[in-house]
Amino acid sequence: MVIRQVFKDDLATDPKLRPVRSGTIIGVRPTRLYVLLDDIPVDVKVWSEDLAVVAGEPLDFSAGVLGSEPPFIFKVGDEIRLRTSHFDAGRRHIVLAPVFD
């Protein structure tokens, strides 16, 4: 519920104008990343199936690293930049997508 409240304004904004939020990966599991955001005191989950959509392929998990090929390699301690993508009604959560420059 708190995550929805934090990101509801993002969802009401044009997708191209949504803020990019930086954070640090604090946990990696086969199914998700845990990210502590810098500008909002909250940690969020970024689901590997959503990352796979952005990457265009499934991501592998091995030795605490989730990824395929750069830039889609994620490990604890890495900085990550995220943008609110959409609300997934079926899974009832906000989808966050990585941003690469």
C-alpha positions in Angstrom: 0.0 0.0 0.0 2.8 2.4 0.8 4.6 1.7 -2.5 1.4 2.5 -4.4 1.0 5.8 -2.5 4.6 6.8 -3.3 4.4 6.0 -7.0 0.8 7.0 -7.8 1.8 10.5 -8.9 4.4 8.9 -11.3 1.6 6.8 -12.9 -0.5 9.9 -13.4 2.4 11.6 -15.3 3.2 11.0 -19.0 5.6 8.0 -19.2 8.4 10.0 -20.8 8.3 12.6 -18.1 8.2 10.3 -15.1 11.1 10.8 -12.7 14.1 8.5 -12.7 14.9 7.4 -9.2 18.4 6.1 -8.3 19.0 3.5 -5.6 21.3 0.7 -4.5 20.7 -3.0 -4.9 20.6 -4.4 -1.4 19.5 -7.9 -2.3 19.3 -10.3 -5.2 17.2 -13.4 -5.6 16.3 -15.4 -8.6 12.9 -13.8 -8.8 13.7 -10.2 -7.8 16.0 -7.4 -6.8 15.6 -5.5 -3.6 16.5 -1.8 -4.1 16.9 0.9 -1.5 15.9 4.2 -3.1 18.1 7.3 -2.6 15.4 10.0 -2.6 12.6 8.2 -0.9 13.3 6.3 2.3 11.8 3.1 1.0 13.0 -0.2 -0.4 11.3 -1.7 -3.5 11.2 -4.9 -5.4 12.1 -5.1 -9.0 10.8 -8.5 -10.4 13.0 -10.5 -12.6 10.2 -11.2 -15.0 9.7 -7.5 -15.5 13.5 -7.1 -16.0 13.3 -9.9 -18.6 10.7 -8.0 -20.6 13.0 -5.0 -20.7 16.0 -7.2 -21.6 14.1 -9.1 -24.2 15.2 -12.4 -22.7 15.1 -14.4 -19.5 17.8 -13.5 -16.9 20.0 -16.1 -15.3 20.7 -16.3 -11.5 24.1 -17.6 -10.4 26.3 -16.8 -7.4 24.2 -13.9 -6.2 24.1 -12.2 -9.6 20.9 -11.8 -11.7 21.5 -11.1 -15.4 22.3 -12.0 -18.9 24.7 -9.6 -20.6 25.6 -6.0 -19.9 23.8 -3.8 -19.1 21.5 -6.5 -17.6 23.7 -7.7 -14.8 22.6 -6.9 -11.3 24.4 -7.6 -8.0 24.4 -6.4 -4.4 25.9 -2.9 -4.1 25.3 -1.9 -7.7 23.7 1.5 -8.3 20.5 1.2 -10.3 18.2 3.8 -11.9 14.5 3.0 -12.1 11.4 4.6 -13.7 7.8 3.7 -12.9 6.4 1.6 -15.8 2.8 0.7 -14.9 0.5 -0.9 -12.4 0.1 -4.7 -13.0 -3.5 -5.3 -11.9 -3.1 -9.1 -12.2 -0.2 -9.2 -9.7 -1.3 -6.1 -7.9 2.0 -4.2 -7.8 3.8 -1.3 -9.4 6.2 -2.3 -12.1 9.6 -0.5 -12.0 11.9 -0.7 -15.0 15.6 0.0 -15.1 16.9 3.0 -17.0 20.2 3.0 -18.9 21.9 6.0 -20.4 
